[in-house]
Amino acid sequence: MKKLLPIIILLIVYSSCDHLKPEKESKVIARVNDHYLYKQDLDKLIPEQLSPSDSAMSAKKHIDKWAIKKIMLDRSKFNLPESKQRKFDSLARDYQEELYREAYKNALINKEIETDIADTLLRKYYEKHKSAFKINEHLLKLRYIELVNSMSNKDVVLERFWRYNKEDQAFLNDNTLAFKSYVLKDSIWVRAVDIFRQLKDMDSINEKQFYQPNDRFTLRDSSSTYYFKIRDVKGPDDTAPYSFIKPQIKKILINRKKLTLGAEIEKEIKADAYEDRSFEIYD
């Protein structure tokens, strides 16, 4: 850890120096008292694909917006009491310092933290806190294919789709270009609302059909037909399946690691400062 501290300090200082370099000379577009708007700054705000007339309108809009901000800023400084201005300046400095501290600490944490968490630890956390992982929606394990109504070998495809042994799965995965849409990984939990979103062009959907485990059904319109096989269903207030909630558990454990590592980093930084006498407490 100690070897990393000076390296990251140099990186942050070096990158921050870019902001201290004076801007290259650029044409002044507008002025409000001692504030200047330069052409290079205005150009960054205007999309390149605009026509000349639209570009001119956009430029005027941004110039007016910039001017109002600067006029309001100067007038507020002129009219607000000095005590309030000092308070605002102090808040701004505190916020800036916080940004620097967090950027530095996060750089150290990201260098040190291990994001690869063993599945055994994730499962252990899941089993211990299972009662907290309730879902408030429907989850589905399902497969479906959408076939055009004029498809010539539809019977062959559907026979394999309904039977769905290993050979059938390989066949269907090799022929997905023949399907208008599909979901074939029926071992994965998906959100029902995501499936309904994919079916938004259908005139009417009976959602209850999707909530019957081991059910099969079809939805047909003028050009194509959807064939569904529902393998399993989880409803509101059910415990979230481990495979579905696993990414969330991983985030929880990584954030815990970050908090612990952050506290260790702060402790070590203070110890280093004591050691090199850059931090002293006077009697």
Secondary structure as GFF3:
##gff-version 3
##sequence-region A 1 283
A	DSSP	alpha_helix	4	17	.	.	.	ID=ss1
A	DSSP	three_ten_helix	18	20	.	.	.	ID=ss2
A	DSSP	beta_strand	28	32	.	.	.	ID=ss3
A	DSSP	beta_strand	35	38	.	.	.	ID=ss4
A	DSSP	alpha_helix	39	43	.	.	.	ID=ss5
A	DSSP	alpha_helix	52	79	.	.	.	ID=ss6
A	DSSP	alpha_helix	82	112	.	.	.	ID=ss7
A	DSSP	alpha_helix	119	128	.	.	.	ID=ss8
A	DSSP	three_ten_helix	130	132	.	.	.	ID=ss9
A	DSSP	beta_strand	139	148	.	.	.	ID=ss10
A	DSSP	alpha_helix	154	163	.	.	.	ID=ss11
A	DSSP	alpha_helix	166	174	.	.	.	ID=ss12
A	DSSP	three_ten_helix	176	178	.	.	.	ID=ss13
A	DSSP	beta_strand	181	183	.	.	.	ID=ss14
A	DSSP	beta_strand	190	191	.	.	.	ID=ss15
A	DSSP	alpha_helix	192	198	.	.	.	ID=ss16
A	DSSP	three_ten_helix	207	211	.	.	.	ID=ss17
A	DSSP	beta_strand	216	220	.	.	.	ID=ss18
A	DSSP	beta_strand	224	234	.	.	.	ID=ss19
A	DSSP	alpha_helix	242	275	.	.	.	ID=ss20
###
